[in-house]
């Protein structure tokens, strides 16, 4: 007998995330009722809404320079 796992996502985004994870893992996944398919454009829109974007007046080189200058390195006395 094959083990069954029942998941109850609270929204469509979580449902589709779980279904795509199952597909990546090669696990058979079914939904009741069947899940509606999402177009590639809608998936992209949802991803961009979820991930957001970085907006800044500084260029990438300026941000990189600030990050490098803010790092502090010190030697640690580690006894093994």
PyMOL commands that set and color helices and strands:
alter all, ss='L'
color gray80, all
select helices_A, chain A and resi 12-25+40-51+60-70
alter helices_A, ss='H'
color red, helices_A
deselect
rebuild
show_as cartoon
